[in-house]
Amino acid sequence: MSDTGSISSGIAARYATAVFELAKEAKKLPALEKDLDALTAALDESADFGDLITNPVYTRDEMAAAVAAIGKKMKLTPIVANTLGLMAQNRRLFVLPTLVDTVKGMIADDKGEVSAEVTSAKKLTKAQTDKLAKTLKASVGKDVKVNVSVDESLIGGLIVKVGSKMIDSSIKSKLSNLQNAMKEVG
């Protein structure tokens, strides 16, 4: 039986490569990056948009009309708007979050930078984010774009993911490790 995740990532990779190559050829990578950030924000903020791309009840025409309206409202570049329309017609909108992440990675590689996913217990200040990016740059050797999310359950500390490496310095994980150590003793 085939792995659904790998099928989805394969579909997203094909669309991502096409979008990236078209934007690079047209020298529109900064505009593409802006569109991707807008789509990420829309996916995070709108449950309706998330429902549209994942719910099979909507017809191809309904999906195409909806993404055309969304593209117009968000003032997306023709490359992105047309790709969304094509994905809607082919019933492939469900891979949109993966496509966005894949294209962002391609743009970062093209710029010679790395993306770091950081989860903190509270919102980081601009100074803290800049200092973290500088520290990660010294460690990784490339410019680092820091994407910060907040998870109050961490209590304190950070979880930093750069590529396949993860550093968990959260108080939550330290308490969990301590709890496991105490179980072993008793």
N, C-alpha and C positions, 0 to 999 in steps of 0.2 A: 504494500500500500504506500502511496506517495505521501510525502510530508507536505502538508498544506502551507506551512510557513515558508518552505523553500520555493514552492510554486509562487506564492505571493511576492517573495523577495525577487524572484526571477522576473516576474512581470514588472515590478517596480523598477528594477535595474534597467530593463530595456527602455521604458519610458524616460527614466532619469538620464540615461546616456543620450537619448535623442534630444531632450530638452537642453541638457548641458552643451552638447555640440552645436546646436542651433544658436544658442545664446552666445557662445564663445565666438563662433564664426561671425555673428553680427556685432560683436564687441558690446554685448548687452549684459555681461555678467553682474555688474553692480545692480542693474534694474531687476535681474532675475533674483538676486539675493534679497532684495527689498520685497519682492512678491512672495518669496518663500517665507520670510518672516511674518508677513501679513497673513498668509495662509495658516501658519503655525498658530498665530494668535487667534484666528477665527476658529480653528479646530479646538483650541483650548477653551475658548469662551462660549461657543455656541453648541449646545446639545443638539439643536435642530440640524446644524450643518453635519455634525457627526452622524446623526440619524440618517440624513440624506445619503451619505456616502456608503453606509453599511446596510441599510434596509432594502431588501430585495422586492418589497412591495411596489416601489416607485418604478414606473416604466422608463424606458430609455429616453423617450421624448420629454417626460417630466424632469428627469435628471438633467438632461441637456439644457432645457429651458431654465432650470434653477441655477445651474453653474454659469450659464451665460449671464443671468441677472446678477449673480454674486460677483462674477468677473468684472462686469460693468460698474457695479457699485463700489468695488474695491479698487477700480482703475488698474487692473492687472495688465501687464504687457500682452500683446497679441500672441506671443509664443506660449505663455502660460495659459491664457484664456482658451486658445485653440486646443492645447493639450488637454485641458479639463473637459472641453466639449467632446473631443475624441474619446477620452476615457469614459465619459458618460454614455456615448453611443455604443461603446464596446463592453459596457457594464464592468468597468475596471476601477471605478472611483474608490472602492474599498482599499486599494493600495496607496491612496494619496498620502497618508502619514509616512509610510515607508519611502515613497518617492521623494517627499520633501527632505527627509533625513539623508537619503542617498545623494541627492543633488547638493545639499549643503556640504556633505563630505567631499564631493568632487570639487566644489568651489574652494573649499579650504585647502585641499591638496594642490590645486592650481595656484593658490596664493602662497603655498609653503607654510600653512599654519595647521594647527591641530585643535580639535574641539575638546573641551573638558566639561563633563556634566558634574556639577557640584550641588549637593543637597546640604542645606544648613538648617539648624534649629530655628534661626530667626533671619530676617532679611539682612543681607550684607550691605554695608555702605559702599559707595563708589570707591573710596580709598582702600577698603578691605578687598574688594574685587580686583582692583588694580595691583595691589600687593601680591595677591594670590596668583594672578596672571604672570607677574614678573618672576615669582618663585618657581612656578611651573615651567616657564620659559627656560630658566636656568637648568632645571632638571631634564626637560625633554629636548632642548636644543632648537626648538622652533617657536614661532609666535603661537600663543595659545588664546583661543577665543573661549571665554568662560560663560557657560549657560547655568545660571543659578536657579534652583527651586527651593522652596521652603517646606520642611516637614517637622512640625513642632514636637512630634513624638521622639525625635532624636535627643531631646533635652538640652544638649549642647554639643559642640564639635562639628565636624564636617565629614561628608562622604564624597570623595573625589574620584571620578572615573575618567581616565585618559586612555583611549584605545581599549586594550584588553586589561589594563592595569586598574586596580581599585584600591584606594586607601580609605579605610574606615576608622576615623578617630572620634566617632560619636560616643557620647556617654552611654547611650542606650546599648550599644554593642559591648562596651566595657563592662556594664552591669550584667549583661547576659553572659559574658565570658566568666565573670566572677561567680555568678549563680551556678554555672556549669561546674566550675572548679570546686565550689562548696558541696555540690552533690557528690562529687568524686571522693571527697574527704570523709563524708559521713556515711 
